Amino acid sequence: MKIKTKTLSYEEVIALPHAHIRNPRKPSPILRALIKFLASSELKKADFSVNVGDMKGVGEKQPALYLMNHSCFTDLMIASHVIKGPYNIVATTDAFVGKESLMRAIGCISTRKFRPDIKLIKDISYAITELKTSVLMFPEAGYSFDGTTTTLPDSLGKMIKLSGYPVVMILSHGAFLHDPLYNGLRLRKCKITADKYTLFSTEEIKELTADQINEKIREAFSFDNLKEQFETGTCITESTRAEGLSRVLYKCPVCGKEGRMRASGTEIKCEECGSTWELTELGKMEFKGQIPEKTVSPKLFDHIPDWFGWERSCVRQELEDGTYSLDVPVHIYMIVDNKAFYEVGDGRLTHSEEGFHLTGCDGKLDFIQKPLASYSVNSDYFFYEIGDMISIGDNNELFYCFPPEEFDVVAKTRLAAEELYKIKKNHR
């Protein structure tokens, strides 16, 4: 999928009027039917099925808030077959660029990732109470990098408590294996299923505190796609299954070097020390050759989430030691309205314990984002087929920063932003 782009100077972009604030629209029945029809072919190939659990008296077409895990674009296809009544979809701002009328007709509600959004709470309430539609929300906001849960916002429990609407859970299985973000939009063959059940009835929401609601949501979102793959014996046989994996596994557990991992075919190799792993058909990382006597990591990981978790702990240690830093050249795009993805020039993005600092556009751009401004950072691979991306911004401007291809910094930057937020929040 691509996005409409336009080249303007930074001064021209910031002078543009912002998008109009509008209430959500009830989704077009014709477009709903078309989306479901188009999704049928892809889901049929995946032998898709739905497991309906305890709905606790919530009718199939009763307006409710649907929470779903976020693995890939296929999630929207799954939702079209799981949710029976009309529903609005909480979508990120960039999805509206160049196609606002279509997105509104589908029923999409615009929001900005990883940022407090009072308007979103009002839009969800408007959809459920006034339009009599359900609302589909992906609380993780960003796609999973390693097949496990991404960071969930603490504000979610409070929002559900205040709204009082019943909450239905949709948990997909196999969607991440079908289309993992790191693999560059290569679809793989595997079965996809989804569980559907009521997470909270209106009565339960009244009885529970916001913290208790958050705890139960985190339990519902405790999943590990690669562990499930191994336990169910699901084979991914494609010969390109490891390509792009160095975006996630950027640090070598043997020598500790970063940015020297290279993945191709079914293997990932450290170009610094030569250590090589094969991603097996069952999703395990199998070390090739003689096992080294000494490694910088506690072990040679055979499970991708364990490897990624170790990288997170390393980033945390760097932050605590004061040695963490990011400093990369970037090509910059911006969003200020829904008309285009504006290409404004080159710059430099730095990240430290003081937060993000973006400069560029011949000295005219100078933007700072403090660590507590967001509990995570919007980061993506092959974003709209442009490249790997890190996005920062505020309610007035959104900056999309694309480092050169040789810099595998997106995953580490997300980890650093999340860990830095935790550190600063605890200190406060």
N, C-alpha and C positions, 0 to 999 in steps of 0.2 A: 504494500500500500504506500502511495506517495502523498505528498502534501503540496498545496499551491504555494509557491515561493515568489518573492519579489525583492529586488535589490534596491534599497534606499539608504541614504545616509542616516546616521544615528539621530542627528538633529531633526530630520524629516519624520522619522518614526515617532519620536517622543512628542511631536507636535500634532500627531493624528488624534482624532476624537476616539474615545473608548467605546466598546460595544455597549449597546443599550441593554439595560437590565429588564428582563421580561419574565413573566410567570411561565411555568411549564405548560406544555400543551398535552392534551389527551392524544395518545398515539393513534395514528391512522390505522383502521382495521385492515385496509388493503395492503399497506406496507408491512404490518405484522404478519399477515398471511404469506406475503412474498418472502420475507426473511425466513419464516419457518420452512417454506418450500425449498428455498435455496440451501438451507442448512441440512435438509433431509438427506441429500446425496452424500455429503461428507460424513454425517453421523451413521448412515447406513454402512459405509465402508468400514467404520469402526465398531460395527455391531452394537450400537449404543442402546443402553437400557437404563431405566430409572427404578430405584428402590425407594418406595414410599414408606416412611416410618410413621410414628405416632404424630398425628396432626393436631392433637389436643383440641378438637372442636373447631379448628380454623378451616373454613370451607375452601375448596380448590380455587374458587373465583373471588374469595373475600379479600378486599384490599389489605395488604400487609407489607411489612418491610422485609425484603429478601436479602440475606447476606450470603455471599458466595466467595469461595477461594479463587485466587487469580493466577492462572497458569499460562494462558496464551489467548489468542484471538478466538479460538474455538469455544471459549467460555460463553460467548454471546450466542453461538449456535446451540449450545447445550441449554442455555436459559430459555431459548425460544421453544423448546420441546418440554421443559419442566414446568414453567409457569403457565397456567391455563388461562387466566383472565388477562385483561389489558394491564400493561405495566410500563412505568417510566424507568429510565436507566441513568444512573449517576455516571457522567462521563467527564473526562479531563478536558480542559480548555482547548488543547490543540486539536481535538477531534472535530471541533466546530469550524476550523479554519477552511474557508473556501466552500463550505457546504452547510452553512448554518440552517437554512430553510429545511433541508433534508433531515438533519439531525433533530431539529425540533419536531418535525412531522413524525419521526420515529418515536419521539417521546423522551429524548435525551435531556438531562439536566446538567448544566455546565458547573464545574467546580475546579479549584486549583489544588493540585496534589500536596499532601503533607502540610497544609496550612489551615488555621482556624477559619471557618466559613459559616457565619451566622445566616447568610442568605441561603445556604444549602439546607439548613434545618427548616427554614421557612418554606422552601420549595418542596421538601419531602412532605411536610404537613399539608401544603396546598394540594399536592397530588392525591394524597390519601383521603383527605376530608372533602375537598371541593371537586376534584376530577373523578373520585371514586376508583382510582387505579392503585395498583401495588407499585412499589419502588424497588428496583434491583440496585444493590450497592456492593461494591468490592472493597471492603474495609482495609485490605492490605494496600490498596491504591496502586502499587507497582507490581509487576510480574515477579514471581519468585526466581531468584538466580540459581539456587541449588536444589529446588524441589521441596523445600520445607517452608514453613510460614515466614512471611516477611513481617516486619514490625507493625503492630497494631496500635492505633491511637488510644490514649487513656480517656479521651473525650467521648469515645463511643458509648460507654456505659451510661454516662450522664445524659447523652442525647436520647438514648432509648428510654431511660427512666422518665425524662421530661415529656417525651412524645406519647408514651403509653400504648403504642400500636403493637399488635402481635408481630413477632419476628420468626421468620421461617428460614432455616438453614439449607443451603445447597452445597454439598461437598462433592466435587468431581474426583474421579479416579481415572488415571491414564491420560488425562489431557496434557500434563506436563511431559510425559514420555512421548506423546504424539508430536509436540511442537515446543521443545525447550527453548527459552529465549536465546541462550548462547549459541545455538546451532544454525543461526542465520536463515530462519524461515524455511528450513527443510522439514517437510512433514514425514513422519515415520509411521509405520503400520503397527497398530496395537488396539486392543479393545478399550473403549471408554464407557464408564458408567457414572451415575450420579446418585447420591443419597439425598432425599428430601424429607425433612421433618420439622415440626415446630420447635424452635429453640426456647421461645418464651411466649406464653399466652398473656393476655392483658392482665389476668389475675395475678400471675407470677411476677410481672413487672411491678405491680403495686406493692408486693410483699418484699421484693429484693432491693438491696441498696445498689447504687451505681457501681461500687467496687465488686459486689457479688456478681452483678451482670457481666462486668469485664472479665472476671475470673472464669465464668462459664463460657463466654465467647472464646477465650484463649484455649480452653479445653477443646472446644469444637474445632478450632483451627490448629490443633496439634496434629500435624500429619507429616509424613516423610515419604514422598513418592518413590524414591529410589529404594528405600527399605521395603516398601510394598511391592515394588517390581521384583526384587529378589525373592521375597517370601511367596509370591504367587507364581513365580517361574515365568514371568513375562519376558519374552526375548525380543530385543531390538536388534535386528540383523543388518540394518543399513550400514554400508561400508564407510559412511561419512559421520557416524554417530558421535565421534569425539571432536569434530571440527568446531572451532570456536571455544572449546572448553578452557583454554588458557585465559579467557576473559574472566572466568570464575576462579580457577585455580592458578592464580598469578604468581604464587610464591612457592619455591621448591622446598619440600620438607627435608631434603638431604643436605643441600649447601646453604639454604636460606636466602638465595638471591631472588629478587623480584623483577618482573618484567622480562625474564629470560625463558619463560615457558612458551613452547610452541606446539600447537595441536594440529594434526592432520590425519585424515582417515579415521582409524580407530585408536590412535595413540597420541599421547602428550609427552613431550620431552623437554628437559631442562638443557638449554644450549650452553649453560655455564659449566655444569659438571657431567652432563651426558646421561643423567638418570632418566629412565623411560618407563612409562606405565601404559598398559592397554586398557581401554574401557571395554569390558566384556559385554556379551549380549545380555547378561543379566544385571548390568548396571554397576558392576564392581570394578575398582581400579586395581589391576594386577601388575605388580612390579616385574619388570623384565630384567633378566640377568642376575648377577650375584648381589645378594643383599649386603649393603654397606655396613661396616662395623659401627660407624658413628653417624648420627644424623642430628640436625638442629631441632627437629620436632620430636615430640615424645615417642612417635612411632611412624611407620610408613603406612599412610592411610589407604584403606581399600574402599572407603565409603566417602563419596563426594561431600555430603553435609558435614562429616567429621573434619575433613580437610578445610572446608570453608569456615567451620567453627574455630579451627586453630588459627586461621588467618585473622579472624575477628579478635581473638585473644592477643595476637601479636600487635594489632593496631591499637588495642586498648593499652598495652604495655608501653608502646611508643608515646601515646598521649600522656600517660602518667609520668613517663621519664622526661617528657618535653622534647622528644626527638622527632616527633611526627611532623611532616610538612608535605604539601603538594604545591608544585610550581610547574605549570605546563602551558605551552602556547595553545591557543584555541581559535577556532573560527566561530563567529557569533551570529546567531539568529535571534529575533525577538518576536513576541506576540503582545500586541496591545489592543487588537480588535479581532474580529472573526473573518477578516477579508483575505489575509495572507500571512505567511511565515516570512518575516522580513529579514533578509540577509544584510547585516550592517557592517561587517568587516572583521578584522582580526584583533586579537588581544591576548591577555594573559590572565589565567585563573590560578589563584593561590588559595590554599586552605591550611589553617593552623589552629591552635587552641583559641585564637581570637575570632575564628569563623572564616567565611569566604570573602575574598576580595577579587573583584573582576575589574580590570582596566583595559583600555583599548580604544579603537576607533579614532586614531590619531590624537589621543590624549583627551578626548571629549567624554569618554565613558569612565566613570569611577564609581563602582557600586560595592557596598559592604553588606553582608548578611551575617548577623551575629549567631552564635551557636544555638541559642534558645529560640530562635525564630521558627525553627522547624525540627520535629523529632526525627526526621530522615531527610533524604534529598532525592529529588526526582532524577533517576538515572536509568538509562536504557541502552540496549545494544541495537545497532543497525536501525536507528530511529528514523522512520519514514524513508528507509533505504538511503539515508544520507551518511550515517556513521554512528559510532558509539557516542553517547551524549550525557552531559551533566547539566541540570537546569537549576537555576536559583532565581530569586526575584521577590517581589512584594505585590501588593494589590494594584499597583500602577503599571509595573513592567515585569515581564518574564523574559529571562535570558537563557538561551539554549546554547551551551558551549560544546563544541566538537573538537576534542584533541586529535592530533595526527594518529594514523592507524597503528604506529609502532608503540604507542603509549597505552598499555592495558591498565588504566587507572580508575575506571568507572566503578568496579566492584569495591576496591579499597576505599574510594571516596565515600561510597554509601555507608560502608562499615564505620569509617571514621566519623562521619556526621552523626550517626546513631549513637556511637559510644561517647562522643564529645557531648551530645545533648544530655545523656545520662549523668555524666560527670558534673556538668554545670548545674543541672537540676538538683542533684544531691548536695552540691556545695551551697546552692541558694537556700 
